[in-house]
Amino acid sequence: MSTKKTPTFVIKGNARYDRHDHFYKKAKQEGFAARSVYKLDEIDSEFKLFRAGNVVVDLGCAPGSWMQYVEQKIGHAGRAYGIDLLPVKVAFSSQIRIMQGDAFAVTLKDLMGADSDDLPAVDVVISDMAPNTTGIRSVDAARSMALSERALEVAERLLRPGGHFVVKVLEGGEMKAFVEQAKGLFQSVKIKRPKSTRDGSTETFVIGLQRKAR
């Protein structure tokens, strides 16, 4: 009789995936809150987004794996600010500020804990925000695009010249227009689907490199 454990499958939208796959197990072994950390790791390895001392904003930061990665990269001299509708239960050092809230409703002043409207310049804005999916591709893509556009607004407001941007989008009819919009803000725009993306997922990432001078 085989003793091999049957995979635990989850229905997400119209996709069926093994929630306990290689990347899930690797994240557990390495102490990360979610397997999604390896998407950011792959993107950063290719495009060199983070440096020690950077200031980073993480939109949709729960459950916390991207912020765990950021904390390692920016070191003690860096700072990072995250927001999500869901609570983040990971413990971070004092230079990491996490707030629970709506990225559409919060002011940037509140997000960054600023005492005035003179906000600090940000080196990298990242967004792993995702909508509650319905399984209807056009609806899910539209909901995702609204989140992506909000992330781009934040990037436009906060990023210093030369700063970088990473945002998750669900592939759909408005993605091309979004990429063109991002090209107006960055010197270079790339599209990447990391290897750890689940089979059947329509998600991909738009990466904006080197924000143009204001």
N, C-alpha and C positions, 0 to 999 in steps of 0.2 A: 504494500500500500504506500502511495506517495505521501510524504510528510510536507511537501511544498505548500506554503501558505497561499491561499487564494487571495489575489489582490482585492483591495477594497475600492470599489468604483463609485464615482459620484457623477450624477447628472448635473451639468452646469450649462444652462441655455440649451443648445441642441448638441452639445458635445458630451462625450462620456470618457472619463479619464481615471487613471489609477492615482489616487491621492497619496499613496505610499510609494511613489516611484523613487528612482535613484536620487534625484535632487532633493526630495522631501527628506529622505534618510540622511543625506549628506548634511543638510541644514541642521537637523537634530543633533548629529554627531559633532558639528562644529559650533553649536551654541547659538545659531541664528533663529530668529522668530518665525521665519518663513522661507520657503524655497525661492521666492522671488529675488532674494539677494544675489543669486547667480546671474540673473539678467543684468542687474546693474554692474556687477563685477565684469561681465563680458563687455558691456558697453564701455566701461571705464578703461579696461585693458586696451581696447582698440583706439579710443579717442582721447585718453589722458585728460579726464575732466577735473580731477581733484588733486589738490596739493596741500601740504601742511600749512596751517594758518588760514585756510579758506573760510569764507562765510557762505553758508549754504541754507537754502529754504527747501523743505521737503513737504509737498502737498499730497495729502492722502497717505500719511506716514504709518498708519496702523497696518499690521501689528507691530512693526518696528524694525524689520530686518534691513531695510534700506538705510535707516538712521544708524543702525549698528555699524554698517559698512562705512557710512560717512564719518562717524565718530573715529573709527580707526584711521581713516585717510587724513583727516584734518588735524589730528593730534591735539595737544593741550592748548596750543595757540589759536586754534580755530573756534568757530562758533556755528551753531546750526539751530534752525527754527522749524518746527514741524506742526502740522495741524491735520486732524482727521475727525470725522463724525463719531468714530468709535474710539474707545479708550486704548491707550498704549500702555501695556503692563510691564514692558522692559524697563529696567533701571538704567539711567544714563548719568554721566558726569555733569557737573554744574554748568558747563558751557553749552549744553544741549537744552533747549527750551521747547517743551511740547504743550500744546493746548488742544482741548477737545472742542470742536466747533465746526461751523460750516464755512468752507473756503469761499463761498459766494457772499456770505453775510459779514464775515470778519473784516475789520479794517486792517490795512497793512501795519499801521501803527500799533494796534493791539497784538497782531501776530508776532511782531518783533520786540514787543515790550518797550517801545520807544516812549520817551517823555515828551517828545515834540514831533512835528511833521518832518523833521530832518532825519530821514531814515539812513541807516548805514548802507553803503554799497555792497551788493551781493555778488559773489563769484560764480555760483552755480545755483540754478533753480531746477529741481527735479519733481516730477509728478507721476505717481502710480495710481492716481485716482481712477476709479472704475464705477460705472453705474450698476444698479441692480438690473441684471439682464433678464430679458423676456424669452429669449430663444428666437425672436423675430429679428433677423439680421438688420433690417433697415432701421427699426426702432432702437435697437441697442447701439448701432453706429451713431445715430443722431444724439442719443443721450451721452455717449462717450465724447462726441465732438464738443458738446456744450462744456464739459469739464476741461477738455483740451484747450478750448478757447479761453477759458478762465485762467488756466495755467499760463498761457501765452501773455495774457494781460498782466499777470503778476510779474512775469519775466521782463516784460517791456518797462514796467515801472521800477523794478528793483535792480536789475542787472547792470553792473558797471560795463563800460566798453571793454570788449575782449572776453566777457563772461560767457558761460555755456548754459545749455538748456536741454533737458531730457523729458519727454512726455509720452505716456502710453496713449495710443488711440486704437479704436477698433476699425478695421478696414471697411470702407464704405464710400458712397458717392461724394461726400464732402471732404474726403481726405486730401485730394489733389489741391483743392482750393486752400485748405489749411496749410499745406506745405508751401504753397506760393506766398501765403501771408507771412509765414516764418522766414522765407527768403528775403523779405523786406527788412527784417530785423537783424539777421545774422549773415556773416560773411560766407558761411557754408552750411547747408542743411543735408543731413543724411537720414536714410531710413534703414532700420535694422530690426530683424526678427531673431532674437537670441536663441541659442540652441536649447536652452532650458524651457522655452515656450511649449506649453502642452499641445499635443496633437489635437487638431480640431479647433483650436482657438483661432480667432480672427484678430487677436491683438498684435500690434507691432509698435515700434518706438520711433518717434521723430526726434532727431538730435540736432539742435542748433549750436553751431560752433562760432565763437568769437562775435559777440554782439557788436554791431556797428556803432560808431560814434554817434552820439545824439545830435 
